[in-house]
């Protein structure tokens, strides 16, 4: 009997589960529709279509986006079921470039940036005149984050019926900062004039009346309210950021209610980010020597900001207080 000869063709190799390489060609999704993210909750994004703000679509992030962070305020492209019916699910396939970003870190040494809201045009910093007492450090840090993020800030004062806020607000009057009283006994006409036609993020400590203000602006919002006994302490009455439409105002107007903050780190911001928000100060700072921190004597005896006059000089001194807050790492 002749013995059979074997060669490599007789070897049987079981193919792997992924023997075919994955394509790097991504679908174009030419039929995708633009939408704005209004809520984020455990891997699901609530979005409103730009063509129809009355329809809220629940979406998931497409695989090709990987772990791309998507936050409230982002403009995205959606495909799939855009009906908004219960149980329907669309896919986010593109994230559009952001026009502005409000960022913070846990503290001034934390390298990890947290995006609070994207594409906001204005930031309403809500501070109570008392209970809890207002802190200039918090407002200064919020202003720095707004200026660095390309967002126009507004200072809103609540509980003005319990204490006169004039002594507090005088610290910011040289910054050309709109200051409005928006407590429960105050009319909202001055505030709504500022909010019309824009996306505005609300930022404040727990207990300052931010959710109460949101409920007045958007009566059907039903944001939870509660009492907090100290600055940055107690129960957060809003636990998730959410964008709410201001139907009574002209144009597409939105407010983004954010959770009450306990700290506002600025590890991602430097001095030039702050000065860049003021054209007159940025121009003067070009004459400063390299390494100038713009804090003035004795540390920076030749800072060009000291040569400014009139309103620009007054604004420079107000900005210096913010720069001190940026440098101090005082987390109030």
Secondary structure, DSSP 8 states (H G I E B T S, - for coil): -------GGG------TT-S---------TT-EEEEEEEEETTEEEEEETTEEEEEEEEEE-GGGTT----TT-EEEEEE--S--TT--EEEEEE---S-EEEEBSSTT----EEEEES-SEEEEEEESSSS---HHHHHHHHHHHHHHT-EEEEEEE-TTTS-THHHHGGGGGGT-EEEE-STTS-SHHHHHHHTTSEEEEE--TTSSHHHHHHHHSTT--------SBTTBS--S--S-EEEE-TTSSSS-EEEE----S--B-TT--HHHHHTT-HHHHHHHTTS-TT--S--TTTTTT-GGGG--HHHHHHHHHHHHHHHHHHHT---
